[in-house]
Amino acid sequence: MPKITVGQENNADVELYYEDHGFGQPVLLVHGYPLNGHSWEKQEMVLLEAGYRVITYDRRGFGASSQPVIGYDYDTLAADLKTLVDHLDLTDMVLAGFSMGTGEVTRYLGSYGSARVARAVLMGAIPPFLLKTEDNPEGVDGAVFEQIKAAVIADRPAYFRDFLDNFYNTDTYTGTRVSEQAWQNSFITAVGASAYAAWACVDTWLTDFRGDLPGIDVPTLLIHGSADRILPYEATAARLPGLIKDLRFVTIDGGPHNIAWTHADEVNTALLDFLRG
C-alpha cells in the first residue's frame, strides 16, 4: 500500500495513499467528493487497455489516506498533488480531475504551471467560481452551502444519502445506468471518509478560480452532464468557454454529476479521442 508524506499534524505524518499501474504516458486521476481513487475504475480499465500509465490517489481525509483536521483548502490540496507528481517524477502527463478534483487540477496549473503537464481534463467542473457574489451573479447563493454544512453536522449519513441520490440522479437512472449495489458502494465509501473533511470541504468548493484559469496553457477537455444537480451546468461548465485558451467541450445530454459511472462509454470515448489528439 504505497503512501507519501505531504505534511504533519501535531506529531503524526499526513500521508496520501496512491496507486500507480501500467506503462506509457502517465494519466493522473484526481477523484471527487466524497469518494476515493477507486471511483475511477471505469476509466482506469479503459486507459490501461489503451496503453497508458494510470495513477490514482486518495485526497487527504478520504479513502486510505490520513484524516487530519487541517489542509482542506485548494492551496494545500494542490500542494499535496504536486508532492505526488514530484515524488513520481511525472512528465508529459495528462492531469484529470472529476468534481472537487477539477479544483486541484485548476489550482495546480495556476500555481505551478504546465512544465510536467501535456493535457488537462475537467469532468463535472467546479470552476470558475461557485459562490454567488456581486461580481459573480451566476453563482449559487451562499445560504445553500451553509445548509449543507448544517446537514453534515446534524446527520452525516443522511446527508450522504441525499447527496448520492443527486450525484447519480437516481430517480432517472436507478436500474439502468446505476445499480443499487453501485450506489451502496459509494455510500460506504462516503461514510468511511473523515467526518471533519466532509464538513470542511464544503467551504473549499467556494474557491474563486477565475485567477487560475488564464494560466491553463495546455489543451483541455471539459466534460459535463447537462442534468448535473451537484454542480449545475449553467453555473459551472457553461461559463468556462472563453476562460480557458484551448478548450474542447463535450456535454453529456441528460448526464448527472457522476457521468464517469453512469455514462462511462460516452465519457471514455471522449477521453480517448482527446488523449490521442
HELIX and SHEET records of a PDB file:
HELIX    1   1 GLY A   37  TRP A   40  5                                   4    
HELIX    2   2 GLU A   41  GLU A   49  1                                   9    
HELIX    3   3 TYR A   74  LEU A   88  1                                  15    
HELIX    4   4 MET A  100  TYR A  112  1                                  13    
HELIX    5   5 GLY A  142  ALA A  154  1                                  13    
HELIX    6   6 ARG A  156  TYR A  168  1                                  13    
HELIX    7   7 THR A  170  TYR A  173  1                                   4    
HELIX    8   8 GLU A  180  VAL A  191  1                                  12    
HELIX    9   9 ALA A  195  THR A  204  1                                  10    
HELIX   10  10 LEU A  213  GLY A  215  5                                   3    
HELIX   11  11 TYR A  233  ALA A  235  5                                   3    
HELIX   12  12 ALA A  237  ARG A  239  5                                   3    
HELIX   13  13 ILE A  259  THR A  262  1                                   4    
HELIX   14  14 ALA A  264  LEU A  275  1                                  12    
SHEET    1   A 8 LYS A   3  GLU A   9  0                                        
SHEET    2   A 8 ALA A  12  HIS A  21 -1                                        
SHEET    3   A 8 ARG A  53  TYR A  57 -1                                        
SHEET    4   A 8 PRO A  26  VAL A  30  1                                        
SHEET    5   A 8 MET A  93  PHE A  98  1                                        
SHEET    6   A 8 VAL A 117  MET A 123  1                                        
SHEET    7   A 8 THR A 220  GLY A 225  1                                        
SHEET    8   A 8 LEU A 247  ILE A 252  1                                        
END                                                                             
